[in-house]
Amino acid sequence: MIDSSLSSLGAKVVVAASSDENHPPENIIDGNTKTFWMSTGMFPQEFIIRFAELTKISAVTVDSYNVKHLKIEKNTSQNASQFESVTEKEFENTEGHLQSNFISLNGSSATHLRFIITTGYDHFVSVHRVNIQN
C-alpha cells in the first residue's frame, strides 16, 4: 500500500474505549497526522479497526504521542471478538514529538486488528495515524 488512508480503502474504527468529540476515533485512519484520537485517561485504552475484507498485513506503522506499551491482536471473523495476540511493543518517550513505530506483523491476515494501549507516559495518549503495509 502506498500511503493511502485506511478509510479510503474501506476500513473503519468499530470500537474505541473512549472518545472525545473534538478528537474522534475515525481520525486514526484518515491518513493525516495532524488529526488524532485522544484517550480520556486511565489504562488500558483500545481501538479496533475493521477491514473491508480479509487483508494480509506484513506490518503496521503507528504514529502516536505518549504511548508507552502497545499490544496488537487480530481476528479473521466477521465479528470483533475472539482475538489472538500478534505482537507487543514498548515505545520510546519522544518529548514533544510524534512517536512513529514500524511494527512487523509477519504477513498476518486479519479482518480486525485490536490495538491495546496498556500504559502511557502521561494520563492521556493520542494516536494520529495507523497505516498498513501489505
C-alpha positions in Angstrom: 0.0 0.0 0.0 1.4 3.4 -0.9 0.3 6.0 1.7 -3.4 5.7 1.2 -5.6 6.3 4.2 -7.2 3.2 5.6 -10.6 4.9 5.5 -10.3 5.4 1.7 -9.7 1.6 1.5 -12.9 0.8 3.3 -11.5 0.3 6.8 -13.5 1.6 9.9 -12.8 2.1 13.5 -15.6 -0.1 15.0 -14.7 0.1 18.7 -12.8 2.7 20.8 -12.5 2.6 24.6 -13.0 6.4 24.9 -14.0 9.2 22.6 -13.6 13.0 22.6 -16.0 14.8 20.2 -13.1 17.0 19.1 -10.7 14.1 18.5 -12.9 11.1 17.4 -11.5 7.6 16.7 -12.1 8.0 13.0 -9.1 10.3 12.9 -6.8 7.3 13.4 -7.5 6.1 9.8 -7.9 9.4 7.9 -4.2 9.3 6.8 -3.4 12.7 8.4 -1.0 13.0 11.3 -2.4 16.5 12.2 -5.7 14.9 13.3 -5.9 12.4 16.1 -7.9 10.3 18.5 -7.3 11.2 22.2 -7.9 8.9 25.1 -9.8 10.2 28.1 -7.4 8.9 30.6 -6.8 5.6 32.5 -5.5 2.4 31.0 -5.9 0.2 29.2 -7.2 2.0 26.2 -8.1 0.2 23.0 -9.5 0.6 19.5 -10.4 -1.9 16.8 -10.0 -1.4 13.1 -12.2 -3.5 10.7 -11.1 -4.0 7.2 -13.5 -4.3 4.2 -12.2 -7.9 3.6 -9.7 -10.3 4.9 -6.4 -8.4 4.5 -2.8 -9.6 4.5 -0.7 -7.3 6.7 3.1 -7.5 6.8 3.5 -4.5 9.1 1.7 -1.5 10.6 3.1 2.0 11.3 1.6 3.7 14.3 2.1 7.5 14.7 1.2 8.4 18.3 2.1 10.6 21.3 2.7 9.4 24.9 2.0 5.7 24.2 4.4 3.6 26.3 3.3 0.0 25.7 1.1 -1.4 22.8 -0.3 -4.8 22.2 -1.7 -5.8 18.8 -4.2 -8.6 18.3 -6.1 -9.9 15.3 -9.0 -12.0 14.2 -10.3 -13.3 10.9 -14.0 -13.5 11.6 -16.8 -11.0 10.7 -17.3 -10.2 14.4 -14.9 -8.2 16.5 -14.5 -11.0 19.1 -12.1 -13.9 19.8 -8.8 -12.1 19.1 -5.4 -13.7 19.2 -2.2 -11.9 20.1 0.2 -10.9 17.3 2.8 -8.7 18.9 3.7 -6.2 21.7 5.9 -3.2 21.5 7.4 -0.7 24.0 7.5 2.8 22.6 10.2 5.4 23.4 9.2 8.6 25.0 9.7 11.3 22.4 9.1 14.5 24.5 7.1 16.9 22.2 7.5 14.9 19.0 5.3 12.2 17.5 6.3 8.6 18.1 6.5 6.7 14.7 6.8 3.0 15.2 7.0 0.4 12.4 5.8 -2.9 13.8 6.1 -6.2 11.8 3.1 -8.5 11.8 4.8 -11.2 9.8 2.3 -11.4 7.0 -0.7 -11.9 9.3 -4.2 -12.0 7.7 -6.9 -10.2 9.5 -10.4 -8.8 9.2 -9.9 -6.9 12.5 -6.9 -5.5 14.3 -7.2 -4.6 18.0 -4.7 -2.1 19.4 -4.5 -2.1 23.2 -2.5 0.7 24.9 -1.6 -0.8 28.3 0.4 2.1 29.6 1.3 5.7 28.6 3.9 8.3 29.6 1.1 10.5 30.7 -2.6 10.1 31.7 -3.6 10.9 28.1 -2.4 9.5 24.9 -3.1 10.2 21.3 -3.0 8.1 18.1 -2.5 10.2 15.0 -2.3 7.6 12.2 -2.3 3.8 11.7 -1.1 2.7 8.3 -0.6 -0.9 7.0 1.9 -2.5 4.6 0.6 -5.5 2.7 
